[in-house]
Each structure stands twice: as C-alpha cells, then as structure tokens.
Amino acid sequence: MRVHTGKVLTLTELQVWVLIAVFSAAIFAMIGIVTTSFNRTLTSAIGGLRDRMDAKFESIEARFGAIDARFDGINARFEMIDRRSEAIDRRFEAIDRSFEAMAANFDGLRREVNGKFESIDVKLENMDRDVQALSRRVFGSEAG
C-alpha cells in the first residue's frame, strides 16, 4: 500500500480504477433498485386505480340497473293504465250503443203514441160530429 505523498493520483493507478468500478457498480445498482422500485410502485398505483375505477363502474352499472328496474315498473304501470283505459273505452262504447238503441226505441214509441193520438183525434172528431148530428136531431126539432 502506498502512503499519500501529497501528489495527485493518476488514472494509471489501480486504486483509481477500483474506485471508479465500485462507484459505477453502486450507481448502476442504485439505478436498478430505484427503477425496479418505481416500476413496482407505478404498477401498484395503476392496479389500485384500476380496481377503484372498476368498483366505480360496477356501482354505476348497479345504479343503472336499479333505474332500469324502476323504468320497467313504470312501463308496467303505464301498460296497466292503458289496458284499463281500453276497458273503459269499451264500456263507454257499449253504453253509447245502448243509448242509441234506447233512442231508436223511444223514436218508435213516439211514432206509435203519435199514431194512437191521431187515431184518437179522428175518433173524437167523428164522435163530435155524431154528437152534433144527434143533438141537432133531438134539440133541432124542438128549436124549429
């Protein structure tokens, strides 16, 4: 081993090359360790982010599923209301047909009653004429 004499070491000496090799190996080892650590950290962070995003997407899909279920329920209610309104429409149509039939019956009855009244009017006019003729005969002979 040499003792330091105060002179500057030159690049030709073995200790300088050993120190350069040791420092280079240490730097490359540190770069490798830091790169591996950074890679693992980054992979872990991306995996955690992916898991959180998957959980959020599943939550959103579950909410959309619940909304779809609610819309299915609302659609079922509207279909039931539709069926009920169609049943009500059929009932009103039946009632309308019934009223039309009753109106036709009333028209027929009105014509029949009017015919009978006309017949009674004719009979009353005939009876009035007969009564006038009888009263002229009975009372007309006395008045004369």
Summary of the structure (lengths in Angstrom):
residues: 144
radius of gyration: 59.8
end to end distance: 192.4
largest distance: 193.9
contacts: 267
relative contact order: 0.02
helix: 90%
strand: 0%
